[in-house]
Amino acid sequence: MSLLRCRVDGVGLLGPGLSGWAASLAILAGATPWAGAEIVAPPPALLPPTERRRTGLPVRLALAVAAEATAAEPARAGLETVFASGNGDGAIIGGILEALHDPAGIAISPTAFHNLVHNAPSGYWHIAIGSTAPSVSLGGHDGSFAAGLLVAATAVATRGRPVLFCAYDVPMAPPLDRVRPTGCAFAVALLLRPVEQAGDLLALRYVAAPAEAPPAADALDLLAAENPAARALPLLRALAARRGTALQLPLDEEAHLALKAHAVLMPPLDHAAIARLVPHQGGMCLLDRALDWTAERITCEAVAHAAPDNPLRRDGMLPAVCGLEFALQAMALHGALTAAAPQPAGFVSSLREVQLGAARLDTVPGRLRITAEALIAEARGFIYRFEVAGGGTILLSGQAAVILPEPAAWSAPRRALVTGGSSPIGGAICRRLAADGREVLVHAHAGLVRAEAVAAGIRAEGGRAQAFVCDLTDMAATAVVLDALLEQGGPVQVLVHNAGTHDDAPLAGMSEAQWRGVIDVSLHGFYAALRPLLLPMIGTRWGRILAISSISGLIGNRGQARLRRRQGRADRCGEVALARIRLARGDGECGGARDHRQPGGGGGDAARAHCAAGAGPARRAAGGGRGPRRLSHLGAGRLHHRPSHCDQRRARLSRAAQEDFGADCWMMVFRRFCTQLL
């Protein structure tokens, strides 16, 4: 027999502990353990009430999975169908045999006799959707699923049309269940289409030889052996896990169906299935279908851009920038599918390289096609490159970073970390934070005994505190210590950089080691303490960052030139450093009072440096002429749409970088100048 090819375009599933295809993806993919539970067959809502009351369990199972598999098919009334069952309606069969055995016993109703025929589920399905398309109903004992799949694939290959295939089986009634054990009820439906893209297919071949039976590896394999329709489970597991597979499905004792899945194309998810996986609900769930996805990429379709009631419409139109929401939902869906669990609500921390190819979306004909490719995916967040296309053009493209909050962070007490907490000023700050209900992490550079004393005093007053020691001038070691604290107790939401040192000397007699010693603790130490804490802080959507400055930052003192340099003019260098790690105003709602004690906290030069630092090579416009409109930068809750001004931003960044470089050069040049004067 020649090779038959088709692709799976929709799946319906009901079984013990498997309540629908989308709800069962995590179990079938092996990410969640399977636990058997009683199957619940919903009433067939597609049938008129008079017909609905007459249906038994097999009909309800078959119609439920058929409806799920074809939910996204607009022309399902024209689908040819194949229905397969090894047992039929075992309860009615048992009742008829009981009546034949004892004529004086119970009478068989006309409805039950009507439902006895093997094509009853097919008949009810065609009544429900108003179909007159051809249909086949068959039974093949334990090989019913394989036989039905072979017939359906043959119809797809010979007629070039989609076919709905449905297999279902329920246990037999006593005493037949002793000679025909079936286990639990099970039903599956596959919407099969002709192959449209090479590689994404199922390949089937009839083989006149017994099938090789692999040993059962887990509980799902045992379930597959108990029910004829459940013989579909190995294929369903391959579809859910997106892996190629080779199967042998027994037809009878002397033949089997050889099936290969080549780069299996995941059946599309409809709007209802998508809504169960993403945090967007109601009218804000904008995606209609997920066409295909891999571990790195997803492709979706949407028509909500043309809906008059789209919640993103303003002044009777849908601006093209709203395509960002379509892209973000595709990213959330991909995260849910790859994690095999519903995606929690997150928020956008930044957008880069965003280009608009149109002014509005509501005038774009047909469907939007949304693709998202994961560049970085971690438990705390992810970065995607996205593209929204429609009407034969790319409407929107760019790159987005999304932060996922840690669930415990919403209810846990806010933790505070104070660098230099063992000093008198640092100890006072720690005690005040503890009095406000914070859990305080008291830092010491080397004097752990003093830090322990501060922490013990806080605990004696009923607060919570912990002392730790690390050298802020050693960034790698500091990161290890802070990562351990985060792992132990969760995000730190308040950082007070109080650590500082002084080694006073006239500038002309100051050594390089003296200069760098102060700079490394006071400025570079700020970066070392902040960087490991920043993303977890943003994940909680709340944070405060404070840098304590000496009065020498405002009024110069003899012998403290490097303090003046660090906390005065060099403060702008600190703002640029903070901007580079996205701490400027609007990023993750982390901020606080903007004054000389908090470099880079938000507004003013820090906000301008924030935009400048975001102007990477991929965003630079050649010559500054007219070109695609860009979104210069988007922090959380901010959206600025304007033409490119990369030259201006580059100039600001260049000046900031020169000052950063000049912080060291200034000391060397001025020292030589003073030496010459002396």
C-alpha positions in Angstrom: 0.0 0.0 0.0 1.3 3.5 -0.8 2.2 6.0 1.8 -0.7 8.3 3.0 0.1 11.8 4.2 -2.0 14.3 6.1 -1.7 16.8 8.8 -3.5 17.3 12.1 -5.4 20.6 12.3 -7.4 20.1 15.5 -7.8 17.7 18.4 -10.6 16.9 20.8 -10.0 14.7 23.9 -12.0 13.3 26.8 -10.7 10.6 29.2 -10.1 9.9 32.8 -8.1 12.9 34.1 -8.0 14.3 30.6 -10.7 17.0 30.3 -10.0 18.5 26.9 -7.0 18.8 24.6 -5.7 22.2 25.9 -6.2 21.3 29.5 -4.3 18.0 29.0 -1.3 19.3 27.2 0.9 19.4 30.3 0.0 15.9 31.2 0.5 14.4 27.8 3.8 16.3 27.4 5.1 14.8 30.6 5.3 18.1 32.5 2.5 17.2 34.9 1.8 13.8 36.4 -1.4 12.1 35.3 -4.0 11.3 37.9 -7.1 9.4 36.8 -10.4 11.0 37.6 -14.0 10.3 36.7 -14.8 11.4 33.2 -17.6 14.0 32.8 -19.3 14.1 29.4 -21.1 17.5 28.9 -24.5 17.6 27.4 -24.3 18.1 23.6 -25.2 21.8 23.4 -25.2 21.7 19.6 -28.3 19.4 19.6 -31.8 20.6 19.9 -33.3 19.9 23.4 -35.5 17.1 22.2 -32.6 15.3 20.6 -30.3 16.1 23.5 -32.4 14.2 26.0 -32.1 11.0 24.0 -28.3 10.8 23.9 -26.3 8.3 25.9 -22.7 8.4 27.1 -21.1 7.3 23.8 -22.9 9.9 21.8 -22.1 12.6 24.3 -18.4 11.7 24.4 -18.2 11.6 20.6 -20.0 14.9 20.1 -17.9 16.7 22.8 -14.5 15.7 21.2 -15.8 16.4 17.7 -16.9 19.9 18.7 -13.5 20.6 20.3 -11.5 19.4 17.3 -13.6 21.5 14.9 -14.1 24.6 17.1 -11.9 26.7 14.8 -13.3 25.3 11.6 -15.7 27.8 10.0 -17.1 25.2 7.5 -17.5 22.1 9.7 -21.0 21.4 8.3 -19.2 20.4 5.1 -16.7 18.0 6.7 -16.8 14.4 5.8 -16.6 12.2 8.9 -15.3 8.9 10.1 -16.6 7.4 13.4 -15.0 4.4 15.0 -15.8 2.3 18.1 -14.9 -1.1 19.3 -17.8 -1.5 21.7 -20.6 0.8 20.6 -23.1 1.5 23.3 -22.3 -1.3 25.8 -25.1 -0.3 28.2 -27.8 -0.7 25.5 -26.3 -3.9 24.2 -26.3 -5.3 27.7 -29.9 -4.2 28.2 -31.1 -5.9 25.0 -29.3 -9.1 25.9 -31.0 -9.1 29.3 -34.4 -8.5 27.7 -33.8 -11.4 25.3 -32.7 -13.6 28.2 -35.8 -12.8 30.3 -38.7 -11.6 28.1 -40.7 -10.8 31.3 -38.0 -8.4 32.4 -37.4 -4.8 31.5 -38.7 -3.4 28.2 -36.3 -1.7 25.7 -37.5 1.8 24.8 -37.6 2.8 21.1 -35.0 5.5 21.9 -32.6 2.9 23.3 -33.1 0.7 20.3 -32.6 3.6 18.0 -29.3 4.5 19.7 -28.1 0.9 19.4 -27.1 1.3 15.8 -23.4 1.8 15.3 -23.8 5.0 13.4 -25.8 6.8 16.1 -23.0 9.2 17.2 -22.5 10.1 13.5 -26.2 10.7 13.0 -26.4 12.9 16.0 -23.3 14.9 14.9 -24.7 15.6 11.5 -28.0 16.6 12.9 -26.3 18.9 15.4 -24.3 20.8 12.7 -26.8 20.4 9.8 -24.5 18.4 7.7 -25.3 16.2 4.7 -21.7 15.3 4.0 -20.6 11.7 3.6 -19.9 9.7 6.8 -18.4 6.3 7.6 -19.1 4.4 10.9 -17.0 1.3 11.6 -15.9 -1.1 14.3 -12.7 -3.0 14.4 -12.5 -4.5 18.0 -9.3 -3.4 19.6 -8.0 -2.0 16.3 -10.9 0.4 15.8 -8.7 3.6 16.2 -6.1 2.4 13.7 -8.8 1.3 11.3 -10.7 4.6 11.5 -7.5 6.6 11.1 -6.6 4.6 8.0 -10.0 5.2 6.5 -9.9 8.9 7.3 -6.4 9.4 6.0 -7.3 7.6 2.8 -10.3 9.9 2.3 -8.0 13.0 2.8 -5.4 11.7 0.3 -7.9 10.6 -2.4 -10.4 13.5 -2.2 -8.1 16.3 -1.1 -10.5 17.5 1.5 -10.5 17.8 5.3 -12.0 14.9 7.2 -13.1 14.7 10.9 -12.2 11.4 12.5 -13.7 10.4 15.9 -13.0 7.4 18.0 -14.9 6.6 21.2 -15.4 3.6 23.5 -17.2 3.1 26.9 -17.1 0.0 29.2 -19.5 -2.8 28.6 -22.3 -3.5 31.1 -22.2 -6.5 33.4 -21.8 -9.4 32.9 -20.2 -8.6 29.5 -17.5 -6.5 31.2 -15.9 -9.7 32.5 -15.3 -11.0 29.0 -14.7 -7.7 27.4 -12.9 -5.5 29.9 -12.5 -1.9 28.7 -11.5 0.1 31.7 -12.6 3.8 31.6 -14.5 5.7 28.9 -12.4 7.5 26.3 -12.9 9.6 23.2 -10.6 11.4 20.8 -11.2 13.4 17.6 -8.7 14.5 14.9 -9.4 17.0 12.2 -7.2 15.9 9.3 -6.3 18.0 6.3 -4.3 17.5 3.1 -0.6 18.3 3.5 0.0 22.0 2.7 3.6 22.3 3.9 6.3 19.7 3.5 7.6 18.2 6.7 4.6 19.0 8.9 2.7 15.7 8.4 1.6 12.3 9.5 2.7 9.4 7.2 0.7 6.2 7.4 1.1 2.8 5.7 -0.8 -0.5 6.0 1.6 -3.4 6.9 0.5 -7.0 6.6 2.4 -8.2 9.7 1.8 -8.3 13.4 2.6 -5.2 15.4 5.4 -5.1 17.9 4.0 -4.3 21.3 6.4 -2.1 23.4 6.2 -2.6 27.1 4.1 -0.2 29.2 6.3 2.6 30.6 3.8 4.4 32.7 0.1 4.7 33.7 -0.9 6.4 30.4 0.5 3.4 28.5 -1.6 1.1 30.7 -4.7 3.3 30.0 -4.0 3.0 26.2 -4.0 -0.8 26.5 -7.4 -0.9 28.3 -9.6 1.0 25.8 -9.6 0.7 22.0 -10.1 4.5 21.5 -7.2 5.1 24.0 -4.8 3.5 21.5 -4.6 7.1 20.3 -2.6 8.1 23.4 1.0 7.5 21.9 0.2 9.8 19.0 -1.4 12.4 21.3 1.6 12.4 23.5 3.9 13.0 20.5 1.7 15.9 19.4 1.7 17.4 22.8 5.5 17.1 23.3 6.2 18.2 19.7 8.5 15.3 18.9 8.8 13.0 15.9 7.7 9.5 16.6 7.3 6.1 14.9 4.3 4.0 16.0 2.8 0.6 15.2 -1.0 0.6 15.8 -2.5 -2.9 15.7 -5.3 -3.4 13.2 -5.7 -7.1 14.1 -3.5 -10.1 14.9 -1.9 -10.1 11.4 -1.7 -6.5 10.4 -0.9 -3.1 11.7 -0.8 0.6 10.7 2.7 2.0 10.6 2.6 5.7 11.5 5.4 8.2 11.4 5.2 11.8 12.7 7.7 14.0 10.9 8.3 17.4 12.6 4.8 17.1 13.9 2.8 20.3 13.4 0.9 21.1 16.5 -2.8 21.3 16.0 -4.0 24.9 16.2 -5.5 26.2 19.4 -8.8 28.1 19.2 -9.8 31.3 21.0 -11.3 29.4 24.0 -8.2 27.3 24.5 -5.9 30.3 24.3 -8.0 32.1 26.9 -7.4 29.3 29.3 -3.7 29.7 29.0 -3.1 33.5 29.0 -4.0 36.1 31.7 -5.9 38.2 29.2 -9.7 37.5 29.4 -12.9 38.7 27.8 -12.6 41.2 25.1 -8.9 41.7 25.9 -8.0 38.1 24.7 -7.2 39.2 21.1 -5.8 36.0 19.5 -8.1 33.7 17.5 -5.8 30.9 16.7 -2.3 29.5 17.5 -1.2 28.0 14.2 2.1 26.4 15.2 4.7 26.6 17.8 8.1 25.1 18.8 10.3 25.5 21.8 11.6 28.8 20.4 8.8 30.3 18.2 5.0 30.7 17.9 2.7 31.8 15.1 -0.8 33.1 15.8 -3.7 34.7 13.9 -6.2 37.3 14.9 -9.2 39.2 13.5 -9.9 41.3 16.5 -8.2 44.3 14.9 -11.2 44.8 12.7 -13.8 44.4 15.5 -15.7 47.7 16.2 -15.8 46.8 19.9 -12.1 46.2 20.2 -11.2 47.6 23.7 -8.0 49.2 22.4 -9.9 51.4 19.9 -9.6 55.2 20.4 -11.5 57.8 18.5 -12.9 55.2 16.2 -9.6 53.8 15.1 -7.0 51.2 16.2 -3.5 52.7 16.1 -0.8 50.5 14.7 1.1 50.7 18.0 -1.7 48.6 19.6 -0.2 45.7 17.6 2.1 45.4 20.6 -0.7 43.9 22.6 -1.3 41.2 20.0 2.5 40.4 20.1 2.6 40.4 23.9 -0.3 38.0 24.0 1.5 35.7 21.6 4.5 35.8 23.9 2.4 34.9 26.9 0.8 32.0 25.1 4.1 30.7 24.0 5.3 30.9 27.6 2.3 28.9 28.7 2.7 26.2 26.1 6.4 25.7 26.6 6.0 25.7 30.4 2.9 23.4 30.1 1.0 25.6 32.5 -1.1 28.8 32.3 1.0 32.0 32.1 0.8 34.3 35.1 0.3 38.0 34.6 3.6 39.9 33.9 4.5 43.4 32.7 6.6 44.9 30.0 9.9 46.2 31.3 11.2 47.5 28.0 10.7 47.5 24.2 13.5 48.0 21.7 14.0 48.4 18.0 10.2 48.9 17.5 9.3 49.9 13.9 5.9 50.8 12.6 5.0 50.0 9.0 1.5 51.5 9.1 -0.5 54.1 10.9 -3.5 52.0 12.0 -4.6 48.4 12.2 -8.4 48.6 11.8 -8.1 49.2 8.0 -5.9 46.2 7.4 -7.8 43.6 5.4 -8.0 39.9 6.4 -6.2 38.3 9.4 -3.2 39.5 11.3 -0.4 37.1 11.5 1.7 37.4 14.7 5.0 35.7 15.2 7.2 35.7 18.3 10.6 34.2 18.8 12.1 33.7 22.2 15.6 35.1 22.6 15.9 34.6 26.4 13.4 32.6 28.5 13.9 32.3 32.3 11.7 31.7 35.3 11.7 35.5 36.1 11.0 36.8 32.6 11.8 36.5 29.0 12.8 38.5 25.9 11.1 38.0 22.5 11.5 39.3 19.0 8.1 39.9 17.4 6.4 40.7 14.2 2.8 41.6 13.3 1.9 41.3 9.6 -1.2 41.8 7.6 -2.4 42.9 4.2 0.9 41.7 2.7 3.1 44.0 4.8 4.9 44.1 8.1 2.8 46.4 10.3 4.9 46.2 13.5 8.2 44.6 14.6 10.6 44.9 17.5 11.8 43.3 20.7 10.2 43.1 24.1 11.3 42.2 27.6 8.7 40.9 30.1 9.1 40.5 33.8 7.1 37.8 35.6 6.4 38.5 39.3 7.3 35.8 41.8 4.0 34.6 43.4 5.4 34.8 47.0 6.5 38.4 46.4 3.0 39.8 46.4 2.2 38.8 50.0 5.6 38.5 51.6 6.9 41.4 53.8 9.1 43.8 51.9 12.7 43.1 52.6 15.3 45.9 52.9 19.1 45.7 52.5 21.4 48.4 53.9 25.0 48.4 52.8 27.2 49.6 55.5 24.5 48.7 58.0 27.0 48.1 60.7 28.0 51.8 60.9 26.3 54.2 63.3 24.3 55.8 60.5 23.6 52.5 58.8 22.4 51.0 62.1 20.0 53.9 62.6 18.6 53.3 59.1 18.3 49.6 59.8 16.4 50.2 63.0 14.0 52.6 61.3 13.3 50.2 58.4 12.6 47.4 60.9 10.2 49.7 62.9 8.3 50.2 59.6 7.8 46.4 59.4 10.6 45.5 57.0 12.8 42.5 57.2 16.3 44.1 57.2 19.5 42.6 55.8 22.4 44.3 57.6 25.6 44.5 55.6 29.1 44.7 56.8 32.3 45.0 54.9 34.4 43.1 57.4 32.9 43.9 60.9 30.4 41.1 61.1 30.3 41.4 64.9 29.0 45.0 64.7 26.4 43.9 62.0 25.3 41.0 64.2 24.8 43.4 67.1 22.6 45.7 65.0 20.5 42.7 63.8 20.3 41.3 67.4 19.0 44.6 68.6 16.3 44.6 66.0 15.2 41.1 66.8 15.1 42.0 70.5 12.5 44.7 69.6 10.4 42.1 67.8 11.7 42.8 64.3 13.3 40.6 61.7 16.9 41.1 60.7 19.9 39.2 59.4 23.5 40.2 59.3 25.9 39.3 56.4 29.3 40.3 55.2 30.7 40.8 51.7 33.3 43.0 50.0 31.4 45.4 47.6 34.6 46.0 45.7 34.6 42.3 44.6 31.6 42.3 42.3 31.7 38.5 41.6 31.8 37.6 45.3 29.1 40.1 46.1 26.8 38.6 43.5 27.3 35.1 45.0 26.4 36.4 48.5 23.3 38.4 47.3 22.0 35.5 45.1 22.1 33.3 48.1 20.1 35.8 50.1 17.6 36.1 47.3 17.3 32.3 47.1 16.8 32.1 50.8 14.2 34.8 51.5 13.0 36.2 48.2 13.3 39.6 46.5 14.8 42.6 48.2 12.5 45.6 47.6 14.4 48.4 49.4 18.1 49.0 48.9 19.9 51.7 50.9 23.5 52.2 49.7 25.0 53.6 52.8 28.5 52.0 52.5 31.3 54.4 52.1 34.9 55.0 53.1 37.4 57.8 53.3 41.2 58.0 53.1 41.8 61.7 53.3 44.9 63.3 51.8 45.7 66.4 49.8 45.1 65.7 46.2 48.7 66.3 45.2 49.8 63.7 47.6 47.0 61.2 47.1 47.9 57.8 45.7 46.0 56.0 43.0 45.1 53.3 45.5 43.6 55.9 47.8 41.5 57.4 45.0 40.2 54.1 43.7 39.5 52.8 47.2 36.9 55.4 47.8 35.4 55.2 44.2 35.3 51.4 44.3 33.2 51.3 47.5 31.0 54.4 47.1 30.2 54.3 43.3 31.2 50.9 42.0 29.9 49.3 45.2 26.5 50.7 44.4 26.4 48.9 41.1 27.7 45.7 42.7 24.9 45.7 45.3 22.1 46.8 43.0 22.6 44.6 39.9 21.7 41.2 41.5 18.7 42.7 43.3 17.2 44.6 40.4 15.3 42.0 38.3 13.7 40.3 41.4 12.8 43.8 42.7 11.1 44.6 39.3 9.3 41.3 39.4 7.4 42.4 42.6 6.4 45.7 40.8 7.5 47.7 43.9 10.9 49.0 44.9 12.8 51.8 46.5 16.5 52.6 46.0 18.4 55.2 48.0 22.1 56.2 47.8 23.4 58.1 50.8 25.8 60.9 50.1 28.3 62.7 52.2 28.0 66.5 52.7 31.3 66.6 50.8 29.2 66.0 47.7 27.8 69.5 48.1 30.4 71.4 50.0 34.1 70.5 49.4 36.3 69.7 52.4 40.0 69.7 52.6 41.5 66.3 51.7 38.3 65.0 50.2 38.6 65.9 46.6 37.6 62.5 45.4 34.4 62.6 47.5 33.5 65.9 45.8 34.4 64.4 42.4 32.4 61.2 43.1 29.3 62.8 44.6 29.2 66.0 42.6 30.0 66.1 38.9 30.7 62.3 38.7 27.1 61.8 40.0 26.1 62.1 36.3 28.3 59.1 35.5 26.3 57.1 38.1 23.1 58.1 36.4 24.3 56.8 33.1 25.3 53.5 34.7 21.9 53.2 36.2 20.2 54.1 32.9 22.1 51.3 31.3 20.4 48.8 33.6 17.0 50.3 33.2 16.5 51.9 36.5 15.3 55.3 35.2 11.8 56.5 35.9 8.9 54.2 34.9 10.9 50.9 34.8 9.1 48.4 37.0 7.7 51.1 39.2 11.0 51.2 41.1 11.8 54.8 42.1 11.6 57.2 44.9 12.4 60.7 45.8 14.8 62.3 43.2 17.5 64.3 44.9 21.3 64.3 45.3 21.1 61.3 47.6 19.6 59.0 44.9 21.5 59.1 41.6 19.5 58.0 38.6 16.3 57.6 40.6 14.2 59.2 37.9 13.5 62.3 35.9 15.9 65.0 34.6 19.3 63.9 33.4 18.6 60.3 34.4 15.6 60.0 32.2 17.5 61.5 29.3 20.4 59.2 29.9 17.9 56.3 30.1 16.8 57.0 26.5 20.4 57.5 25.4 21.5 54.2 26.9 18.7 52.4 25.1 19.9 53.5 21.7 21.7 50.4 20.7 23.4 49.8 17.3 20.4 48.1 15.8 18.3 51.3 16.5 20.6 53.9 14.9 19.2 55.6 11.9 21.7 56.5 9.2 22.0 60.2 8.4 19.0 61.2 10.5 16.8 61.4 7.5 13.2 60.3 7.2 12.6 56.6 7.6 10.4 54.1 9.5 8.9 55.7 12.6 10.3 54.2 15.7 9.4 53.9 19.4 12.5 55.3 21.0 12.0 53.5 24.3 9.1 52.1 26.3 9.5 51.6 30.0 6.7 50.1 32.1 3.6 52.3 31.8 5.2 54.7 29.3 4.7 55.0 25.5 6.6 57.6 23.5 6.0 57.6 19.8 8.2 60.0 17.8 10.5 60.1 14.8 14.1 58.9 15.3 16.5 61.3 17.0 19.3 58.8 17.4 22.0 61.4 16.6 20.9 63.5 19.5 20.7 60.6 21.8 24.1 59.3 20.6 25.6 62.7 21.3 24.3 62.8 24.9 25.5 59.3 25.5 28.9 60.2 24.0 29.2 63.2 26.4 28.2 60.9 29.3 30.8 58.3 28.3 33.5 61.0 28.0 32.7 62.1 31.6 32.8 58.5 32.7 36.2 58.0 31.1 37.2 61.4 32.4 36.6 60.5 36.1 39.9 58.8 36.2 41.7 61.0 33.7 40.8 64.1 35.7 42.5 62.9 38.8 45.8 62.1 36.9 45.9 65.4 35.0 45.0 67.6 37.9 47.5 65.8 40.2 50.3 66.5 37.7 49.1 70.2 37.5 49.3 70.6 41.2 52.7 69.0 41.3 54.0 71.5 38.8 52.6 74.3 40.9 54.4 73.0 43.9 
